[in-house]
Each structure stands twice: as structure tokens, then as C-alpha cells.
Amino acid sequence: MIHFLMLGTATASPSMPATDAASRAAITAYIERCATTWVMMMVAPEPEVLRPCLADDYAGVSSRGRVADKAAMLTPAQPLGKAGGLYYAKPRFVTSSVAIVRGEEWVERASGEKIHLIWTDTWLFRNGKWQVVASQDSSIPFDQPLQN
């Protein structure tokens, strides 16, 4: 399934730890919205929409080996593609305040080239909100099937 989200519609982070099925479902939905917002930024950059999802001490590594902090992620950039989407974002709650999220997404460049990315994010619940503190992306062949 591919998830799409109109930019500008991200909601506030759930303000509770993952203590039961209902809280995990709400947090999972929020993480999916943030992940979709992130991939759609490659098509229509609106960095401010991503701000609530990123911790102030965020650090990430792109599929090209570039390291970025929150400020770099929120710097306006030119679109990298003409279409994109999230296949999935699957959190695994390690504790009530830590989630490791595995995801998969795609972007189609203006040239028609398709980019297929898999990624891992680390999310923490602190100061009353869920935010990603670390991420790592890997590029894989577009036709490579993955096991969810």
C-alpha cells in the first residue's frame, strides 16, 4: 500500500508514551504521517511541515552518505522529483518511549528515473512529544522485492 499526504496537514505529536494498543496505534499513525511528509518533501519541499517531527538533536545519514542535522533538513531545497510515496513505516516499540521504525519509499525524478529507498529511524518520546532523533537511508534497485 502506498500512503500519500497533502503537505501542511501534519498534526501534533501524540503526547503519551506507548503503553497500550491504543497509544501505539495513535503513535504509529503519527509516525506514518511524518514519514509521508518527509518523502513528499522531495517532490514539493515545505520544510516547516517536517519541523515537529524532528528532534532538535536530530542526526541523519542519507543514501549518499551525507550527514544532516535538523537545521539542514529544514533548509529549503529544490524538488528532487515529480512524484513520490511511502510504501510503509513500521514501528517496533522497544520501550514505551523508544521506537525503531523501518520504512520503504519511492521517488520519481523529473527524468523518469525511479529511486527506491529503505530506511530506519529512531524515535523517542521526551518532553511530551514523539520525534525522530536519528535516521539512515539506503538506496536499493527499484525492482528488488522486499520482505515486510
N, C-alpha and C positions, 0 to 999 in steps of 0.2 A: 504494500500500500504506500502511496506517495502522499505526503502531507503538504498542504500549501497554507500560507497565512498572509493576509494582507498586512503590509508593514504599517506600523503605527497602532496596532491593536494588541500589543503585548500587555498583559495585566500584571498587577503586583504579585510579588512572590508570596506563596503561602507562608504564613507567619507561625508555623508549627513544625516541630520535628516529625520524623516518620515513625510514629509509634503504633499505628494500626493500619488496616487495609484502606480505610477512607482517607487518612492523611497521605499514605503512599500514592493513592490514585490522584489526589489533588496535586501533589508534588510532581508526579510523573507527567501530568498534563501540562504543568508549568514548564518543565524541562523540555518537553516536546515543542511548546510554543517558542521558547528561546532558541532551540536548535533550528527550527524552521526560519525564524527571523534571521539567524546567523547565515544560513545558506542563501536566503533571498537577498542578503546584503551584497552578494556577488553579482546580482542582477540589477538591483536598484538600491544603491548604498544610502542608507539612512542610519548612520552610526548611533545616533542618540537613542534609537529604539532598542539597541542592544545594551545600553548603559546599565539598566537594572539587573541584567543577567550576569554581569562581570564583577567579580570582587575587585576591590582597589588594589590588591596584591596579585592579581591575575598574571600568569605567565603561560604562553603557549608556543608550540613549535609547529610550523606549517609543513605541508607535504614537501616543500622545497628546502626545509631545514632552517627557515628563518624564525628567529625568536621574537615574540611581540609581547608587550605589556598592555595594560588596559588603555593607556594613552594612545598607543599605536593602533590598537583595534578601533578606537573611536575617531581616528583621523579620517576625514572624508577622502574617498578614493574613486577612481573611475570604475565603472562597471566592468567586470571580467567576463560576463556572459549575457546571453539574451533570454535564458530560461534556466530554471533550477528547481530542485525539490529535495525533500527529506524522505528517505525510504523508511527509516525508523530511528528512534532514540530509546534505548532500553536501559533504564537504571537498575542497578543492583545495590540495594541499601545494605552497606557494610555495618553501619550502626544507625541509630535514629537521627544522626546529624551528618553522616557521610554517605554519599552515593557515587559509585563509579558507573559512568554512563558510556555505553558503546553505541555507535551510530553509523549510519551509511547515508550518503547523499550524492547528488549528481548536479553538474552544471554544464550547460551547452554554451560554448563560446559563439560569438558573432560569426566566426568562420564555419560553424557547424561541428567543430570538434567537441566531443563529449568528454568530460572529466568525471571520474568516478572516485570518490573519496570514502575511506573508512576512518573512524576517529574514536578516541577515548577522551572523556572529560572527567575531571574530579570535581564534584560539587560538595559544598559544605553548608550546613545550617549554622549561622552565627549572627549575632546581633539582630536576631529576629527575622532573618531572611535567608533564602536559598540562593547561592551564587556559585558560578564556576570559578575555581581557583587555578586550574591547570588544564591544558588540552594538548593533544597531539594528533596530527592528521597524517594519513598515508594515502598516496595515490595508487590505485590498482587498475589493471586493464578493465575497460568498461564491460566487456562480455564475461568477466570472471564471476561465476556464481558464488554467492556467499551462503554460509550456514547461519541462520538467525539464531 
